[in-house]
Amino acid sequence: MRLALPLAAAGVAAAATAALLTTSAGATTPLPKPTSQPVVSQPSQATLEKRIASASALDTSTRSSSPSAVSPRIIGGTETTISSAPWMAQLWYVDDKGTTDTSDDTGFFCGGSVVSPTKILTAAHCVWDEEHNKAFDWKDHGWVVTGTDQLSPGTDLHGGQATAVQRQWKNPSYNPATIDNDIAVLTLDVPVKATPIRMVTSGDTGSYAATTPAQVYGWGRTSSTSDNISDTLKTATLPIQSDSVCSGYYGTQFVKGHMVCAGSPASGSDTGTTTTCNGDSGGPLVVNGRIAGVVSWGRPDCVQKGSYPVFSKVSTYVGAAYPQIDDTNLSPLNGKSDNKADLFVRASSTKTGYEKDSSGTSFAARVSLGDWSGVNLVRQTDLNRDGYQDLVYRVSSTGDVYWEHVVLNSERTQGTWTTTKIFTGWKTRTRIITPGDLTGDYLPDVLSVDSGGTLWLYPGKGDGTFGARVQVGTGWGQYNMVLGHGDFTGDGKADLLSRQSSTGDLYLYKGTGKSGSGAFSARIKVRSAWTGYNAFDAVGDVNGDGKADFLARTSGGTLYLYKGTGKATSEIFATRVSVGTGFQQYDLWG
């Protein structure tokens, strides 16, 4: 028998709010702005505080011990501070079913890691209700506490920040019966102050070499004989074990390539055992400062002789998790969240901008975003990583570049579009690209190609400002299309696609996670003579499968979706699928 590792929740109370950037453009002439204000389908601060406070009134004896009966903790660990692990997050879930009867209450606790200001990496079993075969409703019944090493079961958050959940994603291949593909991402409704931690890359093998020291962190159980979880953050160092050792103990329950185990064999009791346990679920296994694993499952009570704690192998799933961190999902602005990248287009005849939401296989009827005349470029991104789609555009007359982003009201129930100038005099830039995070800090960057064909990187700071530009390379004037948004190759790094003017050949530039001239690997030809298209767009993961996709329009106006495969070869895309006709009417794409 094996168990996933969340734990029944203890009560928590009072919440803290997060501040958002609220600068303005200061422009003297009207600038394009979406005509409708965002409707944010999220709990207000008062609702969140009430939710947290009500948790303390629940009878802990009636709460389920964990979702999917999974519970982990750290046994044999030592106390640590939040300054040593500033990215640690507490995930609380309580659903009283709207009744005073406590017998049907559901409550549990998991761990997680801040991997971006609004993104928490955790385990899929922490978001999936195996008993009822449906997702837990984190938006209506959950909250996340960051910035403190003290458990927050009461009104005192110990200096931490409580935040509601905007939406959730779990790996589509998660199997609750085998606890395979056990990875998930929660999107918070406001950015948190906690410092993010980076994931390992897909090609990382060194982090999983046998005997490599790894650190685990959590507030889970500290004894196999007690269900009590720790009031303070604990840590322990565990040696990575080889696949053969893990399979030798667990047999086919251990899925090579999807899982990793760590630690020394459990002794059969608390004495002599160091391991994760109930309540540590979703927390990180950290190697050399990066998340290499997510706490997944282990034996009941965690100390069964010879056993090891098991983690989801992050290098396998970073490609699926990355699009959830770097998304272009416009629909949450309308109160809908579906983890699919949506599309901005502008009609050439009227200069009206439109939003077209993705269903995964097609785009919905367009929704007007108002007058977007006077603009010659629009890009979709999320520069401040607040979980809400931004629009970056260039004014034709001046070349000035503006950032249109959402600022929520104090109750976080309505948003206002706010305009900020981010670059001046970019009239001669031939390409402007918002590829996401190129430098590996999970903060979105901007690229531009100047009139001489030099490609420049502007490292984002996560607030609409940028560090000093860095030259990436020259010769980029040979391309009549340079686009990218997210990770095309499944390695957790943002990439670019470019089409050569003379031949129509399509090239992939794989991101390396570095800056400057080393930002991309040598180009790889992935298509020859791609001359049948006259417009392109890259907005991220359109069909919601965890891989970045590409869009291409024929001269006749048919728009084709090229679903990403994650391969850095000519098989980078699946066979094209038509997602609509009549797209010749649009002259700008996000």
VEXTOR-507221 format. One record per residue (C-alpha): residue in one letter; x negated, y, z negated. Coordinates in steps of 0.02 Angstrom, whole numbers, padded with zeros to 5 digits, always signed. Layout:
REM residues N
AXYZ ...
This chain:
REM residues 590
M+00000+00000+00000 R-00058+00177+00036 L+00010+00347-00007 A-00008+00520+00066 L-00064+00646-00060 P+00054+00792-00105 L+00126+00814-00280 A+00288+00866-00361 A+00292+01053-00389 A+00288+01142-00553 G+00384+01306-00566 V+00313+01469-00499 A+00374+01648-00504 A+00342+01828-00450 A+00263+01866-00282 A+00143+01992-00213 T+00162+02088-00051 A+00034+02114+00087 A-00006+02278+00171 L-00001+02299+00360 L-00092+02422+00470 T+00024+02565+00518 T-00078+02680+00630 S-00005+02770+00780 A-00067+02822+00950 G-00051+03009+00932 A-00015+03023+01118 T+00059+03182+01191 T+00155+03096+01330 P+00280+02954+01317 L+00200+02782+01324 P+00283+02617+01367 K+00366+02536+01219 P+00486+02389+01205 T+00661+02461+01194 S+00730+02339+01066 Q+00659+02330+00891 P+00603+02159+00830 V+00727+02062+00725 V+00625+01961+00603 S+00715+01808+00538 Q+00617+01796+00377 P+00658+01807+00193 S+00646+01979+00116 Q+00523+02011-00025 A+00668+02008-00148 T+00726+01841-00080 L+00550+01770-00093 E+00533+01828-00272 K+00702+01751-00315 R+00651+01589-00233 I+00488+01579-00331 A+00571+01627-00494 S+00707+01495-00473 A+00575+01360-00460 S+00529+01379-00641 A+00707+01335-00690 L+00703+01167-00602 D+00694+01010-00707 T+00524+00939-00663 S+00581+00765-00705 T+00703+00766-00559 R+00582+00826-00427 S+00512+00706-00301 S+00329+00671-00331 S+00286+00725-00155 P+00349+00729+00022 S+00340+00557+00095 A+00291+00497-00079 V+00114+00557-00044 S+00010+00631-00185 P-00177+00672-00200 R-00288+00755-00334 I-00470+00772-00379 I-00526+00649-00511 G-00702+00670-00578 G-00721+00846-00509 T-00780+01006-00590 E-00698+01175-00608 T-00738+01307-00477 T-00685+01484-00433 I-00589+01561-00289 S-00745+01660-00242 S-00827+01493-00200 A-00679+01440-00093 P-00586+01601-00046 W-00488+01512+00090 M-00399+01392-00028 A-00209+01401-00027 Q-00072+01331-00138 L+00081+01267-00043 W+00241+01265-00146 Y+00407+01192-00088 V+00570+01191-00187 D+00745+01157-00121 D+00885+01154-00250 K+01013+01116-00112 G+01110+01269-00167 T+01186+01179-00315 T+01165+01182-00503 D+01146+00994-00502 T+00960+00960-00521 S+00971+00777-00474 D+00961+00817-00288 D+00820+00945-00301 T+00666+00925-00193 G+00501+01000-00246 F+00319+00965-00213 F+00147+01042-00204 C+00011+01030-00071 G-00154+01113-00035 G-00206+01204+00122 S-00341+01313+00199 V-00330+01488+00269 V-00400+01476+00446 S-00335+01645+00505 P-00246+01788+00413 T-00075+01710+00445 K-00121+01528+00474 I-00136+01385+00349 L-00210+01218+00402 T-00133+01074+00304 A-00070+00895+00322 A+00080+00846+00429 H+00153+00744+00286 C+00169+00909+00190 V+00290+00975+00321 W+00384+00815+00367 D+00524+00737+00264 E+00500+00551+00296 E+00652+00502+00193 H+00771+00602+00304 N+00664+00594+00462 K+00659+00781+00487 A+00548+00930+00452 F+00548+01014+00283 D+00615+01190+00302 W+00466+01291+00245 K+00540+01455+00305 D+00690+01441+00188 H+00616+01344+00043 G+00427+01364+00040 W+00292+01490-00001 V+00104+01499-00004 V-00008+01572-00139 T-00185+01630-00094 G-00323+01727-00179 T-00324+01639-00348 D-00407+01486-00424 Q-00270+01474-00556 L-00114+01373-00525 S+00036+01492-00520 P+00184+01404-00604 G+00255+01562-00684 T+00274+01748-00658 D+00086+01777-00665 L+00002+01751-00497 H-00169+01778-00578 G-00213+01911-00449 G-00156+01803-00304 Q-00038+01840-00160 A+00126+01749-00126 T+00184+01742+00054 A+00333+01667+00144 V+00316+01550+00293 Q+00370+01611+00464 R+00359+01447+00558 Q+00277+01276+00553 W+00195+01156+00674 K+00143+00975+00652 N+00046+00869+00773 P+00176+00798+00893 S+00095+00627+00876 Y+00108+00621+00686 N+00166+00449+00628 P+00236+00451+00450 A+00231+00261+00440 T+00044+00252+00468 I+00001+00431+00414 D-00092+00448+00580 N-00121+00617+00665 D-00089+00698+00497 I-00120+00882+00536 A-00009+01036+00530 V-00015+01227+00534 L+00096+01348+00439 T+00116+01526+00504 L+00141+01655+00365 D+00257+01804+00384 V+00120+01929+00339 P-00070+01920+00343 V-00158+01873+00182 K-00316+01950+00112 A-00405+01783+00090 T-00563+01754+00190 P-00531+01619+00323 I-00637+01463+00347 R-00679+01392+00517 M-00644+01217+00580 V-00780+01104+00650 T-00783+01091+00839 S-00725+00943+00942 G-00902+00895+00990 D-00965+00895+00811 T-01034+00725+00764 G-01165+00780+00639 S-01034+00829+00510 Y-00975+00649+00506 A-01142+00561+00491 A-01143+00435+00350 T-01206+00503+00182 T-01180+00685+00235 P-01124+00779+00079 A-00949+00853+00089 Q-00850+00958-00034 V-00667+00935-00078 Y-00559+01064-00167 G-00388+01058-00247 W-00270+01074-00394 G-00214+00893-00388 R-00207+00759-00524 T-00363+00739-00628 S-00319+00569-00701 S-00242+00409-00635 T-00143+00391-00796 S-00058+00562-00792 D+00048+00652-00663 N-00013+00822-00724 I-00102+00927-00597 S-00245+01045-00636 D-00215+01225-00693 T-00380+01275-00614 L-00460+01242-00446 K-00571+01088-00445 T-00707+01033-00327 A-00814+00879-00301 T-00951+00824-00182 L-00919+00662-00087 P-01034+00575+00037 I-00960+00544+00210 Q-00939+00359+00244 S-00962+00273+00412 D-00813+00210+00510 S-00870+00032+00481 V-00867+00055+00292 C-00693+00134+00299 S-00625-00001+00415 G-00709-00133+00309 Y-00601-00085+00162 Y-00439-00027+00244 G-00437-00135+00401 T-00319-00073+00538 Q-00244+00056+00420 F-00399+00160+00453 V-00389+00231+00630 K-00563+00263+00696 G-00579+00432+00779 H-00423+00499+00692 M-00478+00476+00512 V-00633+00490+00405 C-00661+00428+00228 A-00783+00492+00099 G-00845+00462-00077 S-00916+00314-00169 P-00806+00161-00196 A-00683+00191-00338 S-00722+00099-00498 G-00545+00046-00539 S-00526+00179-00674 D-00555+00365-00699 T-00725+00328-00771 G-00851+00315-00632 T-00731+00376-00496 T-00736+00540-00400 T-00595+00559-00276 T-00448+00662-00215 C-00276+00620-00281 N-00093+00676-00286 G-00075+00864-00261 D-00233+00881-00156 S-00140+00836+00005 G-00176+00956+00148 G-00332+01025+00064 P-00501+01031+00150 L-00651+00918+00163 V-00790+01045+00195 V-00958+01008+00276 N-01085+01147+00299 G-00954+01281+00273 R-00826+01213+00397 I-00671+01106+00379 A-00713+00931+00437 G-00562+00842+00362 V-00390+00869+00288 V-00338+00768+00134 S-00218+00636+00197 W-00196+00474+00100 G-00267+00348-00022 R-00218+00207-00139 P-00082+00234-00271 D-00156+00319-00425 C-00313+00347-00321 V-00438+00241-00418 Q-00405+00065-00352 K-00570-00028-00358 G-00670-00009-00198 S-00555+00120-00119 Y-00599+00285-00035 P-00496+00442-00003 V-00448+00463+00181 F-00445+00626+00279 S-00382+00678+00450 K-00534+00702+00561 V-00525+00886+00609 S-00644+00872+00758 T-00512+00765+00843 Y-00371+00888+00810 V-00453+01058+00825 G-00398+01069+01007 A-00216+01041+00958 A-00223+01156+00807 Y-00311+01300+00895 P-00163+01352+01005 Q-00058+01367+00848 I-00187+01487+00778 D-00208+01586+00939 D-00031+01594+01009 T+00068+01709+01124 N+00240+01670+01060 L+00357+01817+01094 S+00515+01730+01034 P+00484+01754+00845 L+00518+01939+00879 N+00695+01885+00918 G+00709+01780+00763 K+00665+01617+00851 S+00508+01513+00827 D+00464+01369+00942 N+00274+01366+00955 K+00280+01392+01144 A+00192+01536+01232 D+00313+01655+01318 L+00292+01771+01466 F+00290+01959+01496 V+00326+02016+01675 R+00364+02183+01757 A+00480+02209+01906 S+00388+02300+02045 S+00544+02392+02106 T+00606+02466+01942 K+00449+02453+01833 T+00557+02371+01699 G+00464+02252+01584 Y+00544+02086+01539 E+00519+01947+01414 K+00547+01770+01475 D+00545+01639+01338 S+00475+01466+01374 S+00579+01310+01348 G+00427+01203+01385 T+00481+01159+01561 S+00553+01324+01622 F+00579+01505+01571 A+00742+01573+01503 A+00841+01717+01576 R+00740+01876+01565 V+00767+02004+01427 S+00733+02187+01464 L+00593+02273+01369 G+00625+02443+01446 D+00527+02558+01562 W+00346+02507+01590 S+00303+02628+01730 G+00135+02715+01729 V+00046+02554+01678 N-00067+02447+01788 L-00111+02306+01668 V-00025+02212+01525 R-00099+02074+01419 Q-00020+01970+01281 T-00117+01934+01122 D-00111+01949+00932 L-00255+02064+00889 N-00215+02078+00704 R-00170+01895+00681 D-00004+01937+00597 G+00088+01798+00687 Y+00185+01921+00797 Q+00150+01946+00981 D+00060+02105+01034 L+00049+02187+01204 V-00109+02272+01266 Y-00088+02387+01416 R-00184+02514+01520 V-00113+02682+01576 S-00143+02708+01762 S-00179+02894+01757 T-00310+02894+01618 G-00373+02716+01603 D-00339+02725+01416 V-00295+02558+01338 Y-00160+02544+01205 W-00110+02410+01080 E+00077+02388+01053 H+00105+02290+00894 V+00238+02255+00764 V+00241+02332+00590 L+00367+02257+00471 N+00470+02358+00349 S+00446+02338+00162 E+00576+02200+00156 R+00498+02112+00306 T+00669+02094+00388 Q+00645+02221+00528 G+00496+02271+00632 T+00445+02428+00724 W+00339+02435+00880 T+00187+02543+00844 T+00064+02609+00974 T-00124+02626+00946 K-00255+02681+01072 I-00398+02555+01068 F-00506+02603+01218 T-00529+02766+01314 G-00566+02793+01499 W-00563+02615+01561 K-00496+02668+01730 T-00635+02582+01829 R-00633+02418+01734 T-00588+02286+01862 R-00536+02155+01735 I-00473+02163+01555 I-00447+01995+01468 T-00379+01949+01296 P-00443+01770+01280 G-00421+01752+01092 D-00568+01711+00980 L-00732+01695+01073 T-00855+01717+00931 G-00790+01583+00812 D-00723+01696+00674 Y-00538+01668+00719 L-00518+01853+00757 P-00462+01893+00936 D-00586+01979+01051 V-00571+02078+01213 L-00671+02059+01374 S-00689+02181+01517 V-00779+02184+01685 D-00847+02353+01738 S-00860+02419+01915 G-01035+02346+01931 G-00977+02170+01889 T-01046+02163+01712 L-00942+02067+01586 W-00933+02146+01412 L-00872+02069+01250 Y-00788+02177+01118 P-00785+02078+00953 G-00617+02102+00866 K-00607+02146+00682 G-00428+02086+00660 D-00352+02259+00641 G-00353+02329+00818 T-00532+02391+00803 F-00689+02316+00877 G-00873+02299+00847 A-01005+02365+00966 R-00989+02292+01140 V-01107+02152+01191 Q-01158+02111+01368 V-01109+01934+01418 G-01173+01930+01596 T-01176+02005+01769 G-01108+01953+01939 W-00927+01944+01884 G-00875+02056+02029 Q-00873+01900+02139 Y-00708+01847+02062 N-00537+01914+02110 M-00459+01835+01955 V-00531+01815+01780 L-00407+01755+01648 G-00399+01654+01490 H-00299+01636+01333 G-00348+01502+01211 D-00433+01336+01230 F-00422+01242+01396 T-00542+01102+01349 G-00483+01046+01177 D-00642+01092+01084 G-00567+01233+00981 K-00654+01372+01077 A-00577+01501+01194 D-00619+01480+01378 L-00603+01576+01542 L-00545+01533+01717 S-00602+01632+01869 R-00568+01622+02056 Q-00704+01665+02180 S-00650+01794+02309 S-00744+01719+02456 T-00693+01537+02438 G-00541+01532+02322 D-00634+01405+02214 L-00578+01401+02033 Y-00711+01394+01897 L-00702+01354+01712 Y-00813+01447+01590 K-00814+01349+01428 G-00828+01454+01273 T-00970+01413+01154 G-00912+01510+01001 K-01062+01624+01018 S-01080+01805+01068 G-01179+01892+01206 S-01259+01798+01349 G-01225+01632+01263 A-01037+01657+01251 F-01003+01535+01394 S-01080+01376+01461 A-01128+01361+01644 R-00974+01369+01755 I-00886+01210+01810 K-00789+01203+01974 V-00616+01133+01934 R-00525+01171+02098 S-00580+01204+02277 A-00502+01332+02394 W-00361+01383+02279 T-00301+01508+02410 G-00116+01471+02406 Y-00082+01584+02257 N-00076+01773+02242 A-00042+01796+02056 F-00095+01705+01898 D-00064+01710+01712 A-00138+01629+01557 V-00034+01652+01400 G-00083+01498+01300 D+00016+01341+01263 V+00175+01357+01368 N+00247+01184+01340 G+00202+01165+01156 D+00093+01010+01169 G-00059+01091+01088 K-00157+01126+01248 A-00179+01292+01340 D-00090+01300+01508 F-00102+01405+01667 L+00026+01486+01782 A+00007+01521+01968 R+00127+01604+02092 T+00139+01569+02279 S+00167+01706+02407 G+00345+01642+02421 G+00376+01679+02238 T+00376+01504+02163 L+00293+01498+01994 Y+00201+01338+01949 L+00150+01279+01777 Y-00016+01188+01767 K-00010+01096+01602 G-00177+01084+01516 T-00254+00912+01489 G-00400+00966+01379 K-00525+00900+01507 A-00668+01008+01571 T-00663+00929+01745 S-00559+00935+01902 E-00427+00851+01794 I-00414+01005+01684 F-00230+01019+01734 A-00091+00894+01759 T+00006+00895+01923 R+00088+01063+01945 V+00272+01085+01899 S+00385+01220+01968 V+00458+01330+01831 G+00560+01443+01942 T+00576+01544+02102 G+00598+01729+02140 F+00440+01779+02046 Q+00378+01882+02195 Q+00478+02026+02120 Y+00352+02046+01978 D+00191+02145+01994 L+00121+02135+01817 W+00098+01981+01710 G+00051+01966+01527 
